[in-house]
Amino acid sequence: MASEGGAFGGGAAESEAAKGARRRRFGLTTDTARPEGGGRAAAGDASAPARQWPLLTVLVLAGIGLVVVGTDPFPHAFRVGTMLVGAALLLGAVMRRVVPSVGMLAVRSRFTDMITYGVMGGLIVLLALMVQPRPWLRIPFLEDVLHLTVT
């Protein structure tokens, strides 16, 4: 019996050591790395809006675009407001490239943010220019694709 207990105890000690090695190898992540450029855009003693001016610039421009679309104050308001929303995203892509620290506008890596903001902003502007009736931009290839999908 004593030898069985010793063998059992030795096996338990080995399994505990193996668990400890696994814990050290794959430790619990307690924090994530901040995105490149994700620091404050202004000094720490500045007010919160001043520290986040790049994000606020993009949000205000997009908000103006949404207000223009929502209130419809002039004939082409939908088109102009939607272009303002797309321009806000394009501005975000430019700021992400040029400004070294953009605060909360930095969500992912600089490259991923630039591509995401740029593609989405470009597509929104392109669609705003092509919206019917009387589009400001005609691309025959895309018109043919639309007609093939509808009919």
C-alpha positions as CSV (number, residue, x, y, z in Angstrom):
1,M,0.0,0.0,0.0
2,A,2.8,2.4,0.9
3,S,4.4,1.8,-2.5
4,E,1.0,2.4,-4.2
5,G,0.6,5.7,-2.3
6,G,4.1,6.7,-3.3
7,A,3.5,5.8,-6.9
8,F,0.2,7.7,-6.8
9,G,1.8,10.7,-5.1
10,G,4.7,10.7,-7.5
11,G,2.3,10.7,-10.5
12,A,0.3,13.6,-9.0
13,A,3.4,15.6,-8.5
14,E,4.4,15.0,-12.1
15,S,1.0,16.0,-13.4
16,E,1.1,19.2,-11.2
17,A,4.5,20.1,-12.6
18,A,3.2,19.5,-16.1
19,K,0.2,21.8,-15.4
20,G,2.5,24.4,-14.0
21,A,4.7,24.3,-17.1
22,R,1.6,24.7,-19.3
23,R,0.4,27.7,-17.2
24,R,3.8,29.4,-17.6
25,R,3.9,28.7,-21.3
26,F,0.4,30.0,-22.0
27,G,-0.2,32.6,-19.4
28,L,-3.4,34.6,-19.0
29,T,-3.4,37.8,-21.1
30,T,-4.2,40.7,-18.9
31,D,-3.8,43.6,-21.3
32,T,-3.8,44.3,-25.0
33,A,-1.4,46.3,-27.0
34,R,-2.5,49.8,-27.9
35,P,-2.9,50.4,-31.7
36,E,0.0,52.2,-33.4
37,G,-0.9,55.9,-33.0
38,G,-3.4,55.2,-30.3
39,G,-1.9,57.6,-27.8
40,R,-3.5,60.9,-26.8
41,A,-3.7,63.4,-29.7
42,A,-3.0,66.2,-27.2
43,A,-1.2,66.6,-23.9
44,G,-2.7,64.8,-20.8
45,D,-3.5,68.2,-19.2
46,A,-5.8,69.2,-22.1
47,S,-9.5,68.7,-21.9
48,A,-11.0,65.4,-23.1
49,P,-12.3,66.8,-26.4
50,A,-9.0,68.5,-27.2
51,R,-7.2,65.1,-26.6
52,Q,-9.5,63.4,-29.1
53,W,-9.7,66.0,-31.8
54,P,-9.1,63.7,-34.7
55,L,-12.0,61.4,-33.8
56,L,-14.3,64.4,-33.0
57,T,-13.5,66.0,-36.4
58,V,-14.5,62.8,-38.2
59,L,-17.7,62.4,-36.1
60,V,-18.7,66.0,-36.5
61,L,-18.3,65.9,-40.3
62,A,-20.3,62.6,-40.5
63,G,-22.9,64.1,-38.1
64,I,-23.3,67.1,-40.4
65,G,-23.8,64.8,-43.3
66,L,-26.5,62.8,-41.4
67,V,-28.3,66.0,-40.4
68,V,-28.3,67.1,-44.1
69,V,-29.7,63.8,-45.2
70,G,-32.3,63.7,-42.4
71,T,-33.6,67.3,-42.8
72,D,-33.5,67.3,-46.6
73,P,-33.2,71.2,-46.8
74,F,-32.4,71.4,-50.6
75,P,-33.0,69.3,-53.7
76,H,-29.8,67.2,-53.7
77,A,-29.5,67.0,-49.9
78,F,-29.4,63.2,-49.8
79,R,-26.5,63.1,-52.3
80,V,-24.5,65.9,-50.6
81,G,-25.1,64.5,-47.1
82,T,-24.0,61.1,-48.1
83,M,-20.9,62.5,-49.7
84,L,-20.1,64.3,-46.5
85,V,-20.3,61.0,-44.6
86,G,-17.9,59.4,-47.1
87,A,-15.6,62.4,-47.0
88,A,-15.5,62.1,-43.2
89,L,-14.2,58.5,-43.5
90,L,-11.7,59.6,-46.2
91,L,-10.5,62.4,-43.9
92,G,-10.1,59.8,-41.1
93,A,-7.9,57.7,-43.4
94,V,-5.8,60.7,-44.3
95,M,-5.5,61.7,-40.6
96,R,-4.6,58.1,-39.7
97,R,-1.7,58.3,-42.2
98,V,-0.4,61.9,-41.5
99,V,-1.1,62.6,-37.8
100,P,1.3,60.6,-35.5
101,S,-1.1,60.2,-32.6
102,V,-4.9,60.2,-33.4
103,G,-6.3,59.1,-30.1
104,M,-9.4,56.9,-30.3
105,L,-9.4,57.1,-34.1
106,A,-6.7,54.4,-34.0
107,V,-8.6,51.1,-33.7
108,R,-6.3,48.6,-35.4
109,S,-2.9,48.9,-37.0
110,R,-2.3,52.1,-39.1
111,F,-2.4,50.2,-42.4
112,T,-5.6,48.4,-41.5
113,D,-7.3,51.6,-40.3
114,M,-6.2,53.5,-43.5
115,I,-7.5,50.7,-45.8
116,T,-10.8,50.3,-43.9
117,Y,-11.6,54.1,-43.6
118,G,-10.4,54.7,-47.2
119,V,-12.3,51.9,-48.9
120,M,-15.5,52.5,-47.0
121,G,-15.3,56.3,-47.5
122,G,-14.5,55.9,-51.2
123,L,-17.4,53.4,-51.7
124,I,-19.9,55.7,-49.9
125,V,-18.8,58.7,-52.1
126,L,-19.0,56.6,-55.2
127,L,-22.5,55.4,-54.4
128,A,-23.6,58.9,-53.6
129,L,-22.4,60.1,-57.0
130,M,-24.2,57.2,-58.7
131,V,-27.6,57.3,-56.9
132,Q,-30.7,57.5,-59.1
133,P,-32.4,59.5,-60.4
134,R,-30.1,61.7,-62.5
135,P,-26.7,60.4,-61.3
136,W,-23.8,62.8,-61.3
137,L,-21.5,60.0,-62.3
138,R,-22.2,57.3,-64.8
139,I,-20.1,54.1,-65.0
140,P,-21.6,51.9,-67.8
141,F,-20.0,48.7,-66.5
142,L,-21.7,49.1,-63.1
143,E,-25.0,50.0,-64.7
144,D,-24.8,46.8,-66.8
145,V,-24.1,44.8,-63.6
146,L,-27.0,46.4,-61.9
147,H,-29.3,45.6,-64.8
148,L,-28.1,42.0,-64.9
149,T,-28.8,41.5,-61.2
150,V,-32.3,43.1,-61.3
151,T,-33.6,41.4,-64.4
